[in-house]
Amino acid sequence: MKPQKTTLALIIGTRDFFPAEPVREGRSQVIQLLNELGVDAIYLDEQTTRFGPVETFDQVKKCAALFHSSRKLKR
């Protein structure tokens, strides 16, 4: 029996007073590591929010909608 591939819901969070570059770099490193480990991840793209992290309540709602729609596709 082939093992099921793991899929994670990934939320990278930030606040407007944090510098953008460490968040951008950390996000990139986490995504790269998950890819190397063969783990699928569902996360906001860089066009949905400013370079991908979740910062506001509206962005949280976008993230929740993405996770919800991805869950429907997996069933």
N, C-alpha and C positions, 0 to 999 in steps of 0.2 A: 504494500500500500504506500503510495507516494505521500509524503508529509505535506500538509497544507502550508502555503507560504504565509508568513506573518505580514500583516498590514497594520501600521500605527497611524493614529490621528495625531499630527504634530502641530502644536501651537507654539510659535515663537512670539514672546511678548516683549514689549518695550514701553517706555514712557517718553513723552516729547522732550524731556529735559536730559535724557541720556544721549550721548553722542551716537550718531548713526553707524559709523564704521565698525565698531566692535560688534554691534548687533548683526550687521550685514555679514561680517566675517564668520561669526559664530553660527549663524544660520547656514551659511554655505558649508562649514565644516561638519555640522550635524547631518545635513542632507547627504554629503559625500560619504560619510561614515556609514550611514544606513544603506546607501547604494552598495558600498563595498561588502557589507554584511549580507546583502541579498534581501534586505527588509524593505518592503514597499511602504511608502509614507504618503499620506494625504495631507496637504498643507496649502495655504494660500500662495498664489504666485506673486511675482514682483509687480504685476500690473494691477492687482486687486487692491493692494495697499502700498504705501511708499516702501519699496524694496522687500515686501513680504511679511513683516511682523504685524501682530495685532496690537493696536494701541488704544482704540476708542470702542465704545459700546456698539456703534454701528459696524465696526470691523468685526467685533465678536459675533454679531448677527450674521455677517457674511460667512464667517468661518463655520458657524453652526449650520448654515444652509448648505455649505459645501460638504460637511460631514454627513448631513442627513441625505443629500442626494447620492453620495458615494455609498452609503449603507444600502440604499434601494438597489443600486447596481450590483452589489455583491450577493443579493438574495436570489 
